[in-house]
Amino acid sequence: MHLISDTAALSAACDRLATHPFVTVDTEFLRETTYYPKLCLIQLASPDEAVLVDPLSPDLDLAPFFGLMVNDAVVKVFHAARQDLEIVWLLGRVLPTPLFDTQVAAMVCGYGDSVGYEQLANDLAKARIDKSSRFTDWSRRPLNEAQLVYAEADVTHLRDIYLALKADLDASGRESWVAEEMSVLTSPGTYEVKPENAWLRLKGRIRKPRELPNLMEIAAWREREAQTRDVPRQRVLKDDALMDIVQRGPRSVEALAELRSVPNGFERSRNGAEVLAAIERAAAIDPKTLPRLERERGRPTSAAVLDLLKVLLKAVADAERVAPKIIASTDDLEAIASDDLAEVPALQGWRRSVFGEKALALKDGSLSLRIQRGRVVVA
């Protein structure tokens, strides 16, 4: 077993792989000390062979790999594809199409929420995965035999998983359910991180509406700084310190220094000056132009409705033999509890026919839940 480390060998391998109807794909990467993931290994397999590619080799151009990823004649099969696809997009500005994500398919086929690769390998490929190499340093060379065996197994067992899930979907007629999810994964917007939207990750920690402009400006600054320096957000400024600044809104070096969560000396650093400038920009924002925050959760008028919707979701998921998460998220349920016209996935497409219409009927009293032989049934 060896790594492909030059462009000619990669091109030849991709030509062979492209003669098959599908290819399984996985990557190994590091991200602990960087903002952007560092690609360390690419694994590919067709029904005939498995290939390991060394993207760290100075003699390797990944163009043949990107060409395979956009070959419409070959289905690209991943498990839990989002992070792998992010790497492909960042490096090649392409997204694999057509795409099949076995984690999504497994949820549609009733294997539970966010089912892991090891479970599917055990259930569908009758294989045991040795996890001992999972958290090794994939950037170090040479890779040892155990790492290579582990990496290859990530795509060889995936072949059997894919074939089993595809057969299940063909039998159930639910291919379109998976295809709808794939359209999200193959959208470039899914992987474009815009600093101006960074505040959305922390919006749940806002205590008062007046804190919103501070959060928007400081979170955007931190995101740009992390991207520019290629370091994790927390290395620029930890979440707790950021939220402390957002809530206190210091307008001077002295006020910033008083915050115990802020590192010593931060107030007189370049970053400290930029944070104070962000607060000044926030103060100048017209409140009328700010986005509306979600309605407060846990209101007595909607809490009971939300509880009933959760029970309904579990009953529908059990009846359809799919994972609840693939039908509706908690945010979806909260939105539906408050608004019959909420623009959420659970009220669109196949989800609406399977669950959304029942949720609205439960709210207006035309549908009920009852217990029959120890199980909740929809009536």
MOQUIQUI-V602050 format. One record per run of one state. SS is the DSSP state (~ for helix, > for strand, _ for the rest). FROM is the first residue (numbers start at 1). LEN is the number of residues. If there is no record, write none. Layout:
# MOQUIQUI-V602050
ss,from,len
SS,FROM,LEN
SS,FROM,LEN
This chain:
# MOQUIQUI-V602050
ss,from,len
_,1,3
>,4,1
_,5,2
~,7,11
_,18,4
>,22,9
_,31,7
>,38,8
_,46,4
>,50,4
_,54,9
~,63,7
_,70,5
>,75,4
_,79,3
~,82,11
_,93,6
>,99,3
~,102,7
_,109,8
~,117,8
_,125,6
~,131,3
_,134,11
~,145,28
_,173,2
~,175,11
_,186,2
~,188,3
_,191,4
~,195,7
_,202,1
~,203,3
_,206,3
~,209,21
_,230,3
~,233,4
_,237,2
~,239,10
_,249,4
~,253,5
_,258,8
~,266,3
_,269,1
~,270,14
_,284,3
~,287,3
_,290,10
~,300,21
_,321,3
~,324,4
_,328,2
~,330,9
_,339,6
~,345,3
_,348,1
~,349,16
_,365,4
>,369,4
_,373,2
>,375,4
_,379,1
